[in-house]
Amino acid sequence: MTDRSAHPDRANSRNPRCPTRSEGSARAEARYANPDERKHIASIGRAIMDVAPTHQVRRSCPTSERGCSLACLRPAEPRRSLPLDGLRGFAVLLVVVWHYVACQLDGSMHPFARYTVKLLGTTWGGVDLFFVLSGFLITGILVESRDRKGYVRVFYVRRICRIFPLYYLFVALFWAIVMVAPSFAKANPWLFAKPQHPLVYLGYVQNFGMILRGDFGPAWLGMTWSLALEEQFYLLLPIIVLLVPKRRLPIVFVSLVAIAVGLRCLRPGMAGYLATPSRLDSLLIGSLIALAMRSNVWRERLLRQRRWLVGAFVVCLAALLVLTMMFRHHGDALLHLVLGALFGALLTLCYLEVAPFSLVFRLRPLRYVGQISYGIYMFHQAVNGLLHRLVLDKESPALRTLRDAAVSLLAVAVTVLLASASYYFFEKRFLSIGQRQRYGADSDAAAAV
């Protein structure tokens, strides 16, 4: 292995701000001889480590001397947790099962169908899992970048590149069909009937329109309420993280969770399910976990007490089954809190790589579904409705015969193919644009240096 000290030009070629070994050693001896200088450098190091967790800091300097400038220290991009990709895939599969099976089975036809509908009665909770994941990931990004240049700009550019292109393409396709082929739209009311005004979808406020109308509107756009809710959350959370001291964030988050549960007690049903203030608990449970994972003390404590975490997961799962048998539905105050706690425990177990949870969600097929989950979420209802109309000449999907089930399975396959094509040939182009946006150096550390 070549010694870099023999090639000072090569050592400096990758990072011109890094001194060579000999220069770094001499400078280190001079600086570390002064006790005040040692304290000053240690305080800067603690400030940097407070912003970026230990497992997310790397030294970009090719030398290994401690005389290297602190400007060579850069927080790394957050490490990608493979089980979280699998969790995202699990979440979208729950949503598909809800729409393709639980909503389409006629429980009055056969006892087996009735019990199946009851068993799958909370698979709509896949959206709650999406919320917990979003709160966890977004809060982690914001907390780590709050003191860095470009905090607001980079965050919103990346969010826009991730969500806007496919969303607006899908909404534009809906309105193009309605205007260009109105007879086809009228013949398929399940997919196209009674949409809200186009500006409502343009501004991501359709969740409040659905509350006022008392329905989700056309199935083509019905699921976009969750995207609207998340976009509204993205407007709120960066302000909270920026203005509230880091040590106070858990108090603020817990308070907002309690307020969300209280609002659902006052207004259950559609308002409790679709209004952003009423759904902050699932999002902020993920945010609280993000804060805990960025504290060495809490992370080690949770690792040591992982049996209690498993126990909490089992208790929440049992509570969910009891509430399901009690016919609690979406919008219920307690049901969403239990779902948030259940998925929060599951996320923590996966992030801490606790077996067997992390092993299950590391499975490659599940991770692949998680990778293309946005496209699956957007396409699955439109594909199901179109195929049932074109193949079986039905106005809306329903599972009553084997032919119905076969068409629904075909819809799953077509949805996965469309989502894969969308991800690799459309979404990734915008994702790469977003990833080219980089946060600047930590303002406090840069000023200290």
C-alpha positions in Angstrom: 0.0 0.0 0.0 1.5 3.4 -1.0 2.4 5.8 1.7 0.8 9.2 1.0 3.5 11.0 3.0 5.9 10.2 0.1 3.6 12.0 -2.3 2.6 15.4 -0.8 1.1 16.6 -4.1 -1.2 13.6 -4.2 -2.3 14.1 -0.6 -3.3 17.7 -1.4 -4.9 17.0 -4.8 -8.2 15.7 -3.3 -8.6 18.4 -0.7 -6.4 21.5 -1.0 -7.3 22.7 2.4 -5.7 19.6 4.0 -2.0 20.0 4.9 0.5 17.3 4.2 1.7 14.9 6.9 4.8 16.9 7.8 3.0 20.2 7.8 0.1 18.8 9.8 2.4 17.3 12.4 4.3 20.5 12.9 1.1 22.6 13.1 -0.5 20.1 15.5 2.5 20.2 17.9 2.4 24.0 17.9 -1.3 24.3 18.4 -1.7 21.5 21.0 1.1 23.0 23.1 -1.3 25.7 24.2 -3.9 24.5 26.7 -6.4 27.2 25.7 -6.1 26.2 22.0 -6.8 22.6 23.0 -10.0 23.6 24.8 -11.0 25.8 21.8 -10.6 23.0 19.3 -12.4 20.5 21.6 -15.4 22.9 21.9 -15.6 23.2 18.1 -15.5 19.4 17.8 -18.3 19.0 20.3 -20.4 21.5 18.3 -19.9 19.6 15.1 -20.7 16.2 16.7 -23.8 17.7 18.3 -25.2 18.5 14.8 -24.2 15.3 13.1 -24.4 11.9 15.0 -21.2 9.9 15.4 -22.3 7.3 12.8 -22.9 10.1 10.2 -19.6 12.0 10.4 -16.7 11.2 8.2 -13.3 12.7 7.5 -12.9 13.7 3.9 -9.3 14.5 4.3 -7.0 11.8 2.9 -4.5 12.2 5.6 -5.0 10.9 9.1 -3.1 13.5 11.2 -4.9 15.4 13.8 -3.3 18.6 12.4 -5.7 18.5 9.6 -8.0 21.5 9.4 -11.4 21.2 10.9 -12.8 22.4 7.6 -12.1 18.9 6.3 -14.8 17.5 8.6 -18.1 17.3 6.9 -21.3 15.6 8.0 -22.0 12.7 5.8 -25.3 12.1 4.0 -27.6 10.1 6.4 -26.9 6.4 6.1 -29.6 4.4 4.3 -31.3 1.9 6.5 -32.3 -1.1 4.3 -35.0 -2.3 6.7 -36.7 1.1 6.4 -37.0 0.6 2.6 -38.7 -2.7 3.4 -41.0 -0.9 5.9 -42.0 1.5 3.1 -42.8 -1.5 0.9 -44.9 -3.1 3.6 -46.8 0.2 4.0 -47.8 0.4 0.4 -48.8 -3.3 0.3 -51.1 -2.7 3.2 -52.8 0.1 1.3 -53.1 -2.1 -1.8 -54.6 -4.9 0.2 -57.1 -2.4 1.7 -58.3 -1.1 -1.7 -58.0 -4.3 -3.7 -59.4 -6.8 -1.1 -61.0 -5.3 2.0 -62.9 -2.6 0.1 -64.0 -5.0 -2.7 -65.1 -8.1 -0.8 -68.8 -8.4 -0.2 -68.9 -9.6 3.5 -72.6 -10.7 3.2 -71.9 -13.3 0.5 -69.9 -15.9 2.6 -68.7 -16.2 6.2 -65.1 -16.5 5.0 -65.5 -13.2 3.1 -67.0 -11.6 6.2 -64.1 -12.7 8.5 -61.6 -11.7 5.9 -63.0 -8.2 5.7 -62.9 -8.0 9.5 -59.3 -9.3 9.6 -58.2 -6.8 7.0 -60.2 -4.0 8.5 -57.3 -1.8 9.5 -55.0 -2.4 6.5 -55.8 1.2 5.6 -53.3 1.9 8.5 -50.6 1.5 5.9 -51.0 5.3 5.5 -50.3 5.7 9.2 -47.0 3.8 8.7 -46.2 6.1 5.8 -46.8 9.1 8.2 -44.5 7.6 10.9 -41.8 7.0 8.4 -42.1 10.5 6.9 -41.9 12.1 10.4 -38.8 10.0 11.2 -36.9 10.7 8.0 -37.9 14.4 7.5 -37.2 15.3 11.2 -33.8 13.6 11.0 -32.9 15.6 7.9 -34.0 18.9 9.4 -32.4 18.4 12.8 -29.1 17.5 11.2 -29.1 20.5 8.8 -30.7 23.2 10.9 -27.4 25.0 11.5 -26.1 24.6 7.9 -26.3 27.0 5.0 -29.2 26.3 2.6 -31.4 24.7 5.4 -34.7 25.9 3.8 -33.7 26.0 0.1 -32.1 22.5 -0.1 -34.9 20.9 1.9 -37.7 22.3 -0.2 -35.9 21.7 -3.5 -35.4 18.0 -2.6 -39.0 17.6 -1.5 -40.3 19.3 -4.7 -38.2 17.1 -6.9 -39.4 14.0 -5.0 -43.1 14.6 -4.9 -44.3 17.2 -7.4 -43.3 15.7 -10.8 -45.3 12.4 -10.5 -48.1 14.0 -8.6 -48.8 16.8 -11.1 -48.4 14.4 -14.0 -51.0 12.1 -12.5 -53.4 15.0 -11.8 -52.9 16.5 -15.3 -53.6 13.1 -16.8 -56.9 12.9 -14.9 -58.0 16.3 -16.2 -56.9 15.6 -19.7 -59.1 12.5 -19.8 -62.0 14.5 -18.3 -61.7 17.2 -20.9 -60.6 15.2 -24.0 -62.8 12.1 -23.5 -65.8 13.3 -21.4 -68.0 10.4 -22.6 -65.4 7.9 -21.3 -65.2 9.8 -18.0 -69.0 9.8 -17.6 -69.1 6.0 -18.3 -66.6 5.5 -15.4 -68.0 7.5 -12.5 -66.0 5.5 -9.9 -62.8 6.9 -11.3 -63.9 10.3 -12.6 -67.1 11.5 -11.0 -67.4 14.7 -8.9 -63.8 15.9 -8.6 -63.0 19.1 -6.7 -61.9 22.2 -8.4 -58.5 21.8 -10.2 -56.9 24.6 -8.0 -57.7 22.5 -4.9 -55.5 19.7 -6.2 -52.9 22.2 -7.5 -52.6 23.7 -4.0 -52.5 20.4 -2.0 -55.6 21.3 0.1 -58.0 18.6 -1.1 -58.0 16.9 2.3 -60.0 19.8 3.7 -62.3 19.8 0.6 -63.0 16.1 1.3 -64.0 17.0 4.9 -66.5 19.6 3.7 -68.0 17.3 1.0 -68.0 14.2 3.2 -66.4 11.9 0.6 -63.0 11.2 -1.1 -64.2 12.2 -4.6 -63.1 10.2 -7.6 -61.1 7.1 -6.9 -58.4 8.3 -9.4 -57.5 11.2 -7.0 -59.0 9.9 -3.7 -55.7 8.8 -2.2 -54.0 12.2 -2.8 -55.4 13.5 0.5 -52.4 11.9 2.3 -49.9 13.7 0.0 -51.7 17.0 0.7 -51.5 16.3 4.5 -47.8 15.6 4.2 -47.1 18.7 2.2 -48.8 20.8 4.8 -46.7 19.1 7.5 -43.6 19.9 5.5 -44.5 23.6 5.7 -44.9 23.4 9.5 -42.0 21.2 10.7 -39.0 23.2 9.3 -40.3 26.3 11.2 -40.6 24.3 14.4 -37.2 22.7 14.1 -35.6 26.1 13.3 -37.2 28.2 16.0 -37.5 25.7 18.9 -34.2 24.8 20.8 -33.3 21.2 20.2 -33.7 20.2 23.9 -37.3 21.6 23.8 -38.3 19.7 20.6 -39.5 16.6 22.4 -41.8 18.6 24.7 -43.3 20.4 21.7 -43.8 17.2 19.8 -45.4 15.4 22.7 -47.7 18.4 23.2 -48.8 18.3 19.6 -49.4 14.6 19.7 -51.8 15.1 22.7 -53.5 17.9 20.8 -54.1 15.7 17.8 -55.6 13.0 19.9 -57.9 15.6 21.6 -59.0 16.9 18.3 -60.0 13.5 17.1 -62.0 13.0 20.3 -63.9 16.2 19.5 -64.4 15.5 15.8 -64.0 11.8 14.9 -64.8 10.4 11.5 -63.8 12.2 8.3 -62.5 15.3 10.1 -60.4 13.3 12.5 -59.0 11.2 9.6 -58.3 13.9 7.0 -57.5 17.1 8.9 -53.8 17.8 9.3 -54.0 18.9 13.0 -55.8 15.7 13.8 -53.2 13.5 12.2 -50.0 15.0 13.6 -49.6 12.2 16.2 -48.4 9.6 13.7 -46.1 12.0 12.0 -44.6 13.3 15.3 -44.2 9.8 16.8 -41.8 9.4 13.9 -40.2 12.7 14.8 -39.7 11.7 18.4 -38.0 8.5 17.3 -35.7 10.5 15.0 -34.6 12.6 18.0 -34.0 9.5 20.1 -31.9 7.9 17.4 -29.7 11.0 17.3 -29.0 10.8 21.0 -26.2 8.4 22.0 -27.8 8.0 25.4 -31.3 7.1 24.1 -30.0 5.0 21.3 -27.9 2.9 23.7 -30.7 2.7 26.2 -33.2 1.5 23.6 -30.7 -1.1 22.4 -30.2 -2.4 25.9 -33.9 -2.5 26.5 -34.9 -3.9 23.1 -36.9 -6.7 24.8 -39.2 -4.0 26.2 -39.5 -2.6 22.7 -40.6 -6.0 21.4 -43.0 -6.2 24.3 -44.5 -2.8 23.5 -44.9 -3.9 19.9 -46.8 -7.0 20.9 -49.0 -5.0 23.3 -49.9 -2.5 20.6 -50.6 -5.3 18.2 -53.0 -6.9 20.7 -54.7 -3.6 21.4 -55.1 -3.0 17.6 -56.8 -6.4 17.3 -59.2 -5.6 20.2 -60.1 -2.2 18.7 -60.6 -3.8 15.3 -63.1 -6.3 16.8 -64.8 -3.4 18.5 -65.4 -2.0 14.9 -63.4 1.1 15.5 -62.8 2.9 12.2 -60.5 5.5 10.7 -60.8 8.8 12.5 -61.1 7.2 15.9 -59.0 8.9 18.5 -57.5 5.9 20.2 -57.1 3.7 17.1 -54.7 6.1 15.3 -52.7 6.5 18.5 -52.3 2.8 18.8 -51.4 2.5 15.1 -48.8 5.2 15.5 -47.3 3.5 18.6 -47.3 0.1 16.9 -45.5 1.4 13.8 -43.2 3.5 15.9 -42.0 0.5 17.8 -41.6 -1.5 14.6 -39.6 1.4 13.0 -37.3 1.6 16.0 -36.7 -2.2 16.0 -35.9 -2.1 12.3 -33.6 0.9 12.6 -31.7 -0.6 15.5 -31.3 -3.8 13.5 -33.1 -6.0 16.0 -33.7 -9.5 14.7 -36.0 -10.9 13.4 -37.7 -7.6 12.4 -34.7 -6.2 10.6 -34.2 -9.5 8.7 -37.7 -9.6 7.5 -37.7 -6.1 6.2 -34.3 -6.5 4.6 -35.8 -8.9 2.1 -34.9 -7.7 -1.4 -38.4 -8.0 -2.9 -39.9 -6.0 -0.1 -37.2 -3.3 -0.4 -37.8 -3.1 -4.1 -41.5 -2.5 -3.5 -40.5 0.2 -1.1 -38.3 1.8 -3.7 -41.1 2.1 -6.2 -43.8 2.6 -3.5 -44.7 6.2 -4.6 -45.7 5.0 -8.1 -47.6 2.1 -6.7 -49.5 4.4 -4.3 -50.4 6.8 -7.1 -51.3 4.2 -9.9 -53.0 1.3 -8.1 -56.6 2.7 -7.9 -56.6 4.0 -11.5 -55.2 0.7 -12.9 -57.7 -1.4 -10.9 -60.7 0.7 -12.1 -59.6 0.8 -15.7 -58.9 -3.0 -16.0 -62.2 -3.9 -14.3 -64.0 -1.7 -16.8 -62.1 -2.8 -19.9 -61.9 -6.6 -19.1 -65.2 -7.2 -17.2 -67.2 -4.1 -18.2 -67.8 -3.1 -14.6 -68.2 0.5 -13.4 -66.2 -0.2 -10.2 -64.0 -3.1 -9.0 -65.7 -5.8 -6.8 -64.5 -9.3 -5.7 -67.3 -11.7 -6.2 -65.9 -14.3 -8.7 -62.6 -15.9 -9.6 -62.6 -13.7 -12.8 -62.8 -10.6 -10.5 -59.9 -11.9 -8.5 -57.8 -12.6 -11.7 -58.4 -9.1 -13.0 -57.3 -7.6 -9.6 -54.1 -9.7 -9.7 -53.5 -8.5 -13.2 -54.0 -4.9 -11.9 -51.3 -5.6 -9.2 -48.8 -6.7 -11.9 -49.6 -3.8 -14.2 -49.3 -1.4 -11.3 -45.8 -2.7 -10.4 -44.7 -2.5 -14.0 -45.9 1.1 -14.3 -44.4 2.1 -11.0 -41.0 0.6 -12.0 -41.0 2.4 -15.3 -42.0 5.6 -13.6 -39.3 5.3 -11.0 -36.4 4.4 -13.4 -37.4 6.6 -16.4 -39.1 9.5 -14.8 -38.8 10.0 -11.1 -35.0 9.3 -10.9 -34.3 12.2 -13.3 -35.8 14.6 -10.8 -34.4 12.8 -7.8 -30.9 13.3 -9.2 -31.6 17.1 -9.6 -32.7 17.2 -5.9 -29.6 15.3 -4.7 -27.3 17.7 -6.5 -28.5 20.3 -4.0 -26.1 20.2 -1.0 -26.2 21.7 2.4 -23.4 24.1 3.2 -21.0 23.9 6.1 -22.2 24.3 9.7 -22.4 28.0 10.3 -21.1 27.9 13.9 -18.2 25.6 13.1 -17.3 27.5 10.0 -17.3 30.8 12.0 -15.2 29.2 14.8 -12.6 28.0 12.3 
